[in-house]
Amino acid sequence: MGGDDLLWRALTQAGSDSPISLERTESTTGLDNEVIDGAVQGYVVIPENYIDAPTFHYHSRSSTDIVTAQTIESQIGSAVVALRLRQEGLDPERVLNLTARPEVQLRQVTGEESREGQDVESAFLTAIAFTMLLYMTILLYGQSTARSVLKEKTSKTVEIMLSSVRPIDLLFGKLLGQVFAAVVQYGIWVSAGFALISVIGPSFGITIPAALSTETLGFLVLFFLLAFFLYSSAYAAIGSGAEDETHLGQLGWPLILFLVIPMVLISAIIVRPDAPLVVALSFFPFTAPIVMFIRVLIDRPDAWELLVMMGIMLISIVGMVAASAKIFRVGLLMTGKRFSLTDIVRWIRY
């Protein structure tokens, strides 16, 4: 890196808080070899007429060293602009203060009073974290239920069990056992998370997001339970009709697709929680728990929307459990053939 003393002092001042360490050299001879050998990350060539130069060239071993290039661009830009202002007889700090733009802070209007809104980054991170939590736990416990049914079916254990209990009792036993384990696990995760943030959070400037209230955590558990009974009963039906793990994966792809949809659309849901498509997905049973929970985090829906959604979910769960019970009863003893999803659905009539 070349340049005169004036530019070097400006660069040092502009990059005082930068993680990049700068070294000055008057010649570029041998620098390419140092970059290739890894002795230096890269170098910038300073033009002679740097005050008016439109472009500075950063030489790096990697063609994708974008973060470093942008950091250097910011540093050089601040230094050159400061020198241009001084050249015109202006104080750079005074100009910076005069051109500083005021911050616009969001205040959410509620039925009671206006309160500070979440910043965009906090809203995105909170929504993504809870979406991933719901997605992973619903998928994990659903597939765990299906594998449990499949294992008992392929090992012939289920034939012994059916001599003492009815298929519907076996199905409900699996669902209730899994849901109790899930609730305990959720309690451990949430308690450990709060304890961790409370103990070590202040040292790193981490605080509990405003969205994490007791009411929000209550909605989290409620929507998880609704999604659990819907998906786990469907997975139990699929597990009873599968022949092996590979077949189970092939039969379960429609359920995974419904879980993936809210994750793909999470940005759109956060930005426009009242969009027609988002509202429709918050009432569709297989996407409602996740989409509605994101809406609760970002912009609390009306009470009637929550009640309608929960009513739809309860009706859907009753229907799914009833259909799964019929499939479960037939599929447990059906072996020797890889049935299609259409064949399994037909068992509802038996």
N, C-alpha and C positions, 0 to 999 in steps of 0.2 A: 504494500500500500504506500503510495506516494503522498504528494500534497505538501503545502507549506505549514508553518507553525500555527498560523491562524486557524486553518481548517482542522488541524489535529487537535487543538484545544477545544474547538467547537464540537468535534466528534466525541472527545472524551467527556465533555459535559453532557451532551445529548445521550450518551450511552452509559451514564453512571449507574443506572439500575438494570442494565442489560446483562443477561447471562453470558453473552459473547465477549471473549477477551480479544482485544485488538492489539496488534503489534505493527509498528511503522517500519518500512524499509524503502530505500530510494531506488531499488532495482528489482525487476521481476525475474532476473536470471536464476535459474535453478528452482524457482517456486513450483513449477509444474511437477518436477520430480518429487518435491516434498509433499505435494498434494497427493500424488499417486501412492507414495510410500506411507501416507497417513500421518506424517509429522505435523501437518497443518490441515485444517478442514477445508480451507479455501482462501482466496485472496481477491481483493477488489483493486482494479486499476483506476486511479484518479486522473482524469483528464487535466491538461494544463489550465484550460479555461473552465474550471469546475463550477464557477459561479453561474455561468450561462449554459453549461452542458445539459442536454436533455436526457442523457443516458449514461449510467455507470455500469461497467461489466463486472460481474461476480464470477470467478472461475472456481469450480468445485468438481470433485471426483464424481459425484452423483448428479444426474440430470433431474432428480426429483427432490433436491435439497431446498424445498420451497419455503419451509419455516425459517431457516437461516437467512435465505435471500430476502424474505419479507421483513425480518428484523433489521437486517443491514439497510434495506431501503428506507425504513422508518428512521433509523439513526442518521444516515446521510442526508435524508430529506430535511430533518429537523435542523441539522447543522448548517446546511447550505441556505435554507430559508432564513435562519438567524443571521448569517453573514450578509445576505442580500438586504435585510432590513437595516443592519448597521451601516451598510454601504450607502443607504438612502437617508441616513441620519435618524433612524427610528429605533426605539428601545424594544427589542424582541419580547421581553416580559410584559411590557405595557400593551403591545399589540396583542399578545396572547390573552391577556385579561379582557381587553376590549372585544375580542372576537369569540370569547368563550360563550357557548350557547347554554341557556338555562335548561335544567332537567324538567321533564314532564313526568310527574309521579301519578301512577294509577290509583284511584280510590274507587272501590267497588260500592255501588249504591244498593243497599239492602232495604228490607221493609222497615227496619228500625233506625239505622243510621248509616252514614258512610264510614267505611273503614279502609285501612291500607290494603291494597291488592297485592297479589304475589307478583314478583318480577318474572319475566318470561323464562329465564333460565331455571329458576326454582320450580315453576309450573311444569316445564318440560321434564325435568329430572324426577320430580315427584310422580308425575303421571307415568313416565316410562318405568320407574322402579316398581310401582304397584301393578302396572300392566304385566310386567315380566313375572312378578310374584304370583299373580292370579293365573297367568298362562301356564307357568311351570308346575304349580301345585295341582291345578285341574288336570293337566295332562299326566302328571306323575301318578296321582291317585287313580285316575281313570284307567290308565294302562296297567297299573298294579292290580286292580280288580280283575281286568281281563286276563292277565297272566295267571292269576291265582285260579280262576275258573278253568283256564286251558290246562294248567298243570294237573289239577284234580281230574279233569276229563281224560287226558292222555295216560295218566297213571292208573286209571280205573278206580281211583279212590272214591270218586263221586258215586259209583254204583253201590258201594257199601253204605255211604252216607244217606243215599236216597231210600235205603231200607228202613231208616229210622226217622227221617224228617221229610217234609214235603219240599218240592223244588222252590216254592215261594218263600218258605221259611229259610232255606239255604241262601237265597238271594238277599233277603233282608238282613240276615246275619252278616253277610259280607259287607253290605253297604253301611250298616251301623258300626261295625268294627272299624272300617276304614275312616268313617267320618269322625269318630271319637279320637282316633290317632291323629287325624289332620288338625282338629281343633287344639289338641295338646301341643302339637308341633308349631302351630301358628302362635300360640301363647308363649312358647319358649323363644321363638324368633323375635317377636315384638318386644318381649321383656329384655332379651339380650341386646337388641338394637337400641332401645331407650337407655339402658344402663351404660352401654358403650359410649353413646353420644354424650351422656351426662358426665361421665368420668373423664374421657380423653378428648371430647369434642372441643371444649374451651381452649385447649392447647393449640389446636389447629384452626381455630376460628369457625368451627362447625356448630351450628345450632339446630334444634329441632324445627323443621319447616312448619309454617303456620297452618298448612293443610292437615297436619297430623294431630287432630284433636280426638278426644274420646269418641265423639259422634262419628268421625270419619272412620276410625278403627272398627266401630260397630257396623257401619255399612260394609266395610271390607269383609268382615266375618259373615254377615248376612248374604252378600252376593256370592261369596265363595260357597256357602252351604247350598244355595239355590243351584249354582253351576255344578257343584259336586254331584248332587242327586240326579240331575239331568244327564250329565255326561257319564257318570259311573254306572248308572243303570243301562245306558246304551252300550258302554264298553263290556259290561257283563253279558249282555245279549250276544255281542259280537264274539266274545271269548268262548261262549258255549257252542258257537257254530264253526269255530276255527279248527283246523287240523294241526297246525304247528305255529311257531313264532312268525315265520315268513308270511303265512296265510293270514295271521292276525294283523300284521302290518298292512297288508293289502286291503283288508276289510275296513281298517280304521282310518284310512286317509280322508274320507268326508268329514269326520269329526275334527281332525287336525286342521283341515281347511277352514272350518268355522272359527277355530281358535286363532288362526293366523290373521284373519281379516281385520280384527281390531288393531293388531300390532302394525299391520301395513298402513292402516289409515290413522295412526295415532296422531300424527302432526296435524292432519285435517280436523280431527276431532277436537284437539286442543285449541286450534285457531278459531274454528267455527262450531262450537258445541251445540248450536241451535239450528244448524243446517238440516234441510229435510232428510238427506240420506243418513246423517248421524242420528236424528230422532227416530227414523225408521229402524235402524240397527239396534237402538236402545230398547225397542219393543220386540224384536225378533228373538225368540227364546235362546238360540244357540250363541248369539253375540251380545244379548242384553246385559248379562252380569258385568262383563268387562267394559263395554261402551258406557253403560249407565254409571258405573263407578267413576270412570274418567270424567263424565259430566258433573258428578257430585264434587269431584276434586276441583274442577275448573270453574264451573258456574252452576250452582245448585239448581236443579230442575224444580218445577212446581210440584207441590205435594201430590196432586192428582196424577202426574206422570209417574211418580214413584209407586203409587198405589196400583195403577193400571199395569205397570211393568211387573210388579210382584204378583198380581192376580194372574197375568198371562203365564208367568213362570210356574206358579203353583199348579195351574191347569195342565201345563205342558209336562210337568214332573209326574203328575198322577197318570196322564196318558202314556208317558214313556215307561214308567214303572209297570203299568198294566201290560203294555205291549212286550216289554222285556221279559216279564214273568212268563208269558206264553212261549216266547222264543226260547227262553232259558229251559223251560220244561221239556221242550222237544229236542233242542240242540244238544243237551248233555249226553244223550244216548245215541246221537247220530254220528257215526264214524265211518271211515273208509272212503270218503269222497270229499273233495275240496268244493264246498258249496259256495256259490256266488252270493253277493249281497242281496240280490233280488230273490234268490231261493230262501235266504234267511228271513227276509221280510214276509214272505208268503206263509211262514210258520205261524204268524199271528192268527191266521184263520183256524188253526187246529185246536 
